[in-house]
Amino acid sequence: MKSSGGEASKPDRKTIERNRRIHMKALCFKLASLIPHQRFKPSEEIVSQTDQLDLAVAYIKHLRERIEKLRVIKEQMMKSVEASSNIMNKNASVGLGVPVVALRDLGSSIEVMLISGLNKNFMLYEVIGILEQEGAEVVSASFSTVGGKIFHTLHAQVKISRVGVDTSRVCQRLQELVSYYR
């Protein structure tokens, strides 16, 4: 016996369960669509929902591990930058003889850092000349002024990759140049 009230419009348990299963299936499909195709094992069979959920769990774990590794790398880099900054500030405060040059070999490119005082007449074109004479082409240069010092950064590319650049010779020539200005 059904009452003529509002109960007739209420869905029965079968309908509720069917709608729940349809909704869960849609959510599982949406989750599976977010997993990169490279993570699926090559198979001609359709991957079951359970397998899709297992793959999603494995992928999420992989992403968490990757995030943790990147966080550690970021912290290490931040500490390195902080340490470099502290060394620069310490050297500047104890009367660092300027100009100073540092060279970093990056394989097919070179990074040159120069520090000079505001009142020193430093010839940047001479540094560029040395780099070009040694087989490198300056592709970018920038500078910033901090606390009475000018920090120059030059990036140079090797002109002929099979010949390369003798960075020890470049460094020696740059050291000779800056010692002239001390």
Backbone hydrogen bonds in HBPLUS format (Angstrom, degrees):
<---DONOR---> <-ACCEPTOR-->    atom                        ^
c    i                          cat <-CA-CA->   ^        H-A-AA   ^      H-
h    n   atom  resd res      DA  || num        DHA   H-A  angle D-A-AA Bond
n    s   type  num  typ     dist DA aas  dist angle  dist       angle   num
A0010-LYS N   A0007-GLU O   3.22 MM   3  5.29 152.0  2.30 103.4 111.6     1
A0016-ILE N   A0012-ASP O   3.09 MM   4  6.38 162.1  2.12 154.1 159.6     2
A0017-GLU N   A0013-ARG O   2.87 MM   4  6.02 167.5  1.88 155.2 158.3     3
A0018-ARG N   A0014-LYS O   2.87 MM   4  6.01 159.2  1.91 147.3 153.6     4
A0019-ASN N   A0015-THR O   2.91 MM   4  6.08 162.4  1.94 150.6 155.0     5
A0020-ARG N   A0016-ILE O   2.93 MM   4  6.15 149.8  2.03 145.0 153.9     6
A0021-ARG N   A0017-GLU O   2.94 MM   4  6.19 158.7  1.99 151.2 156.0     7
A0022-ILE N   A0018-ARG O   2.96 MM   4  6.19 159.2  2.00 149.4 155.3     8
A0023-HIS N   A0019-ASN O   2.92 MM   4  6.06 158.1  1.97 144.4 150.5     9
A0024-MET N   A0020-ARG O   2.87 MM   4  6.11 161.1  1.91 150.9 156.0    10
A0025-LYS N   A0021-ARG O   2.86 MM   4  5.99 156.9  1.91 147.8 154.4    11
A0026-ALA N   A0022-ILE O   2.99 MM   4  6.21 155.0  2.05 145.4 152.0    12
A0027-LEU N   A0023-HIS O   2.96 MM   4  6.25 154.4  2.02 148.2 155.4    13
A0028-CYS N   A0024-MET O   2.87 MM   4  6.11 158.0  1.92 150.5 156.4    14
A0029-PHE N   A0025-LYS O   2.93 MM   4  6.15 156.0  1.99 147.1 153.7    15
A0030-LYS N   A0026-ALA O   2.92 MM   4  6.14 156.1  1.97 145.4 152.2    16
A0031-LEU N   A0027-LEU O   2.88 MM   4  6.12 157.3  1.94 148.7 154.7    17
A0032-ALA N   A0028-CYS O   2.89 MM   4  6.08 162.0  1.92 149.2 154.1    18
A0033-SER N   A0029-PHE O   2.92 MM   4  6.13 142.4  2.07 142.8 153.1    19
A0034-LEU N   A0031-LEU O   3.08 MM   3  5.37 147.4  2.19 104.7 114.3    20
A0035-ILE N   A0032-ALA O   3.26 MM   3  5.45 155.6  2.32 104.4 111.4    21
A0039-ARG N   A0036-PRO O   2.99 MM   3  5.67 155.5  2.05 118.7 125.6    22
A0040-PHE N   A0037-HIS O   3.15 MM   3  5.47 151.4  2.24 106.9 114.9    23
A0052-GLN N   A0048-SER O   2.85 MM   4  6.16 154.4  1.92 149.8 157.8    24
A0053-LEU N   A0049-GLN O   2.89 MM   4  6.16 155.2  1.95 148.9 154.9    25
A0054-ASP N   A0050-THR O   2.92 MM   4  6.19 155.2  1.98 147.5 154.7    26
A0055-LEU N   A0051-ASP O   2.84 MM   4  6.08 157.9  1.89 150.7 156.6    27
A0056-ALA N   A0052-GLN O   2.90 MM   4  6.13 152.7  1.98 144.2 152.0    28
A0057-VAL N   A0053-LEU O   2.92 MM   4  6.15 157.2  1.97 148.7 154.3    29
A0058-ALA N   A0054-ASP O   2.94 MM   4  6.18 163.5  1.97 149.9 154.4    30
A0059-TYR N   A0055-LEU O   2.85 MM   4  6.01 156.0  1.90 147.4 154.5    31
A0060-ILE N   A0056-ALA O   2.92 MM   4  6.10 157.8  1.97 148.1 153.9    32
A0061-LYS N   A0057-VAL O   2.98 MM   4  6.23 159.1  2.02 149.9 155.5    33
A0062-HIS N   A0058-ALA O   2.90 MM   4  6.14 155.9  1.96 145.1 152.2    34
A0063-LEU N   A0059-TYR O   2.88 MM   4  6.17 156.2  1.94 149.5 155.6    35
A0064-ARG N   A0060-ILE O   2.92 MM   4  6.19 156.0  1.98 148.6 155.1    36
A0065-GLU N   A0061-LYS O   2.96 MM   4  6.25 161.3  2.00 153.3 157.6    37
A0066-ARG N   A0062-HIS O   2.95 MM   4  6.18 156.5  2.00 147.7 154.7    38
A0067-ILE N   A0063-LEU O   2.83 MM   4  6.05 156.7  1.88 150.2 156.5    39
A0068-GLU N   A0064-ARG O   2.96 MM   4  6.20 157.1  2.01 147.9 154.0    40
A0069-LYS N   A0065-GLU O   2.93 MM   4  6.20 160.4  1.97 150.3 155.4    41
A0070-LEU N   A0066-ARG O   2.90 MM   4  6.11 163.0  1.93 151.4 156.0    42
A0071-ARG N   A0067-ILE O   2.85 MM   4  6.02 148.4  1.95 144.8 154.1    43
A0072-VAL N   A0068-GLU O   2.98 MM   4  6.25 156.7  2.03 149.9 155.2    44
A0073-ILE N   A0069-LYS O   2.96 MM   4  6.26 161.6  2.00 150.5 155.6    45
A0074-LYS N   A0070-LEU O   2.85 MM   4  6.02 157.5  1.90 145.5 152.0    46
A0075-GLU N   A0071-ARG O   2.93 MM   4  6.19 158.3  1.97 148.3 153.9    47
A0076-GLN N   A0072-VAL O   2.94 MM   4  6.21 159.4  1.98 151.4 157.0    48
A0077-MET N   A0073-ILE O   2.89 MM   4  6.15 158.7  1.94 150.8 156.8    49
A0078-MET N   A0074-LYS O   2.83 MM   4  6.06 157.2  1.88 150.8 157.5    50
A0079-LYS N   A0075-GLU O   2.90 MM   4  6.13 155.3  1.97 148.1 154.7    51
A0080-SER N   A0076-GLN O   2.92 MM   4  6.15 152.4  2.00 144.5 152.5    52
A0081-VAL N   A0077-MET O   2.87 MM   4  6.13 161.6  1.91 153.0 157.2    53
A0082-GLU N   A0078-MET O   2.89 MM   4  6.02 157.8  1.94 144.2 151.1    54
A0083-ALA N   A0079-LYS O   2.79 MM   4  5.98 156.4  1.84 147.0 153.6    55
A0084-SER N   A0080-SER O   2.89 MM   4  6.12 161.7  1.92 149.5 154.5    56
A0085-SER N   A0081-VAL O   2.87 MM   4  6.06 156.6  1.93 147.0 153.8    57
A0086-ASN N   A0082-GLU O   2.84 MM   4  6.10 154.7  1.90 147.3 154.5    58
A0087-ILE N   A0083-ALA O   2.89 MM   4  6.17 156.5  1.95 150.6 156.8    59
A0088-MET N   A0084-SER O   2.91 MM   4  6.16 162.5  1.94 149.8 154.6    60
A0089-ASN N   A0085-SER O   2.87 MM   4  6.10 163.7  1.89 151.1 155.7    61
A0090-LYS N   A0086-ASN O   2.80 MM   4  5.92 158.1  1.85 147.8 154.4    62
A0091-ASN N   A0087-ILE O   2.82 MM   4  5.97 166.3  1.84 153.0 156.8    63
A0092-ALA N   A0088-MET O   2.89 MM   4  6.06 154.0  1.96 145.8 153.5    64
A0093-SER N   A0089-ASN O   2.94 MM   4  6.10 145.5  2.06 142.0 151.1    65
A0094-VAL N   A0090-LYS O   3.06 MM   4  6.31 137.4  2.25 146.9 157.4    66
A0096-LEU N   A0091-ASN O   2.99 MM   5  5.16 130.5  2.24 152.5 158.2    67
A0100-VAL N   A0115-ILE O   2.78 MM  15  5.03 145.8  1.90 139.3 150.3    68
A0115-ILE N   A0100-VAL O   2.81 MM  15  5.03 159.4  1.85 147.0 151.6    69
A0102-ALA N   A0113-MET O   2.81 MM  11  5.07 149.2  1.90 151.5 157.4    70
A0113-MET N   A0102-ALA O   2.77 MM  11  5.07 171.4  1.78 158.3 161.4    71
A0104-ARG N   A0111-GLU O   2.79 MM   7  5.09 156.5  1.85 154.1 160.4    72
A0111-GLU N   A0104-ARG O   2.90 MM   7  5.09 164.1  1.93 149.1 154.3    73
A0106-LEU N   A0109-SER O   2.79 MM   3  5.06 155.2  1.86 155.2 156.1    74
A0158-VAL N   A0108-SER O   2.96 MM  50  5.51 166.9  1.98 155.2 151.4    75
A0110-ILE N   A0156-ALA O   2.78 MM  46  5.13 154.8  1.85 148.9 155.1    76
A0156-ALA N   A0110-ILE O   2.86 MM  46  5.13 167.7  1.88 153.6 157.5    77
A0112-VAL N   A0154-LEU O   2.85 MM  42  5.07 164.9  1.87 150.0 155.1    78
A0154-LEU N   A0112-VAL O   2.84 MM  42  5.07 162.2  1.87 149.5 155.5    79
A0114-LEU N   A0152-HIS O   2.89 MM  38  4.92 162.6  1.92 139.9 144.6    80
A0152-HIS N   A0114-LEU O   2.73 MM  38  4.92 166.5  1.74 152.9 156.8    81
A0116-SER N   A0150-ILE O   2.91 MM  34  5.17 158.0  1.96 144.5 151.8    82
A0150-ILE N   A0116-SER O   2.61 MM  34  5.17 165.7  1.63 161.6 165.0    83
A0120-LYS N   A0117-GLY O   3.32 MM   3  5.25 158.3  2.37  98.7 105.1    84
A0118-LEU N   A0148-GLY O   3.32 MM  30  5.70 144.3  2.45 138.9 134.8    85
A0126-GLU N   A0123-MET O   3.13 MM   3  5.58 141.8  2.28 106.5 116.3    86
A0127-VAL N   A0124-LEU O   3.07 MM   3  5.27 122.7  2.41 101.4 115.0    87
A0128-ILE N   A0124-LEU O   3.11 MM   4  6.49 162.8  2.14 155.1 159.5    88
A0129-GLY N   A0125-TYR O   2.89 MM   4  6.02 149.5  1.98 139.2 148.1    89
A0130-ILE N   A0126-GLU O   3.00 MM   4  6.29 154.5  2.07 145.1 150.6    90
A0131-LEU N   A0127-VAL O   3.07 MM   4  6.38 166.0  2.09 153.4 156.6    91
A0132-GLU N   A0128-ILE O   2.99 MM   4  6.22 161.7  2.02 150.9 155.7    92
A0133-GLN N   A0129-GLY O   2.87 MM   4  6.04 156.5  1.92 150.6 157.5    93
A0134-GLU N   A0130-ILE O   3.05 MM   4  6.22 141.5  2.20 146.1 155.7    94
A0136-ALA N   A0131-LEU O   2.92 MM   5  5.26 155.3  1.98 146.4 145.4    95
A0135-GLY N   A0132-GLU O   3.17 MM   3  5.20 164.2  2.19 104.5 108.6    96
A0159-LYS N   A0135-GLY O   2.94 MM  24  5.71 177.6  1.95 151.2 151.6    97
A0137-GLU N   A0157-GLN O   2.73 MM  20  5.22 165.7  1.75 153.9 157.3    98
A0157-GLN N   A0137-GLU O   2.79 MM  20  5.22 159.9  1.83 148.2 145.5    99
A0139-VAL N   A0155-HIS O   2.74 MM  16  5.79 158.4  1.79 152.2 159.6   100
A0140-SER N   A0155-HIS O   3.28 MM  15  5.25 154.7  2.35 143.6 143.4   101
A0155-HIS N   A0140-SER O   2.87 MM  15  5.25 167.4  1.88 152.4 153.4   102
A0142-SER N   A0153-THR O   2.85 MM  11  5.28 151.5  1.94 148.1 157.4   103
A0153-THR N   A0142-SER O   2.80 MM  11  5.28 161.8  1.83 152.1 153.3   104
A0144-SER N   A0151-PHE O   2.91 MM   7  5.28 139.9  2.08 134.4 147.2   105
A0151-PHE N   A0144-SER O   2.78 MM   7  5.28 173.1  1.78 167.4 168.3   106
A0146-VAL N   A0149-LYS O   2.87 MM   3  5.35 153.3  1.94 149.8 158.0   107
A0149-LYS N   A0146-VAL O   2.98 MM   3  5.35 147.7  2.09 114.8 125.1   108
A0163-VAL N   A0160-ILE O   3.09 MM   3  5.52 138.5  2.27 110.0 121.3   109
A0164-GLY N   A0160-ILE O   2.89 MM   4  6.06 170.0  1.90 164.1 167.5   110
A0169-ARG N   A0166-ASP O   3.08 MM   3  5.46 123.3  2.41 105.8 119.0   111
A0170-VAL N   A0166-ASP O   3.07 MM   4  6.44 159.5  2.11 151.3 157.7   112
A0171-CYS N   A0167-THR O   2.83 MM   4  5.95 164.1  1.85 147.8 152.3   113
A0172-GLN N   A0168-SER O   2.96 MM   4  6.13 156.2  2.02 141.4 147.9   114
A0173-ARG N   A0169-ARG O   2.92 MM   4  6.16 164.3  1.94 153.8 157.4   115
A0174-LEU N   A0170-VAL O   2.90 MM   4  6.12 157.7  1.95 152.5 159.0   116
A0175-GLN N   A0171-CYS O   2.86 MM   4  6.06 155.2  1.93 148.5 155.7   117
A0176-GLU N   A0172-GLN O   2.97 MM   4  6.23 155.3  2.03 147.5 154.1   118
A0177-LEU N   A0173-ARG O   2.97 MM   4  6.24 151.3  2.06 141.8 149.9   119
A0178-VAL N   A0174-LEU O   2.93 MM   4  6.23 166.7  1.95 156.3 158.1   120
A0179-SER N   A0175-GLN O   2.90 MM   4  6.04 150.8  1.98 146.0 154.5   121
A0180-TYR N   A0176-GLU O   3.20 MM   4  6.39 137.8  2.39 138.0 147.6   122
A0180-TYR N   A0177-LEU O   3.13 MM   3  5.27 131.9  2.38  98.5 111.1   123
A0181-TYR N   A0178-VAL O   3.07 MM   3  5.17 129.9  2.33  97.4 110.2   124
A0182-ARG N   A0179-SER O   3.35 MM   3  5.20 157.0  2.41  96.0 102.6   125
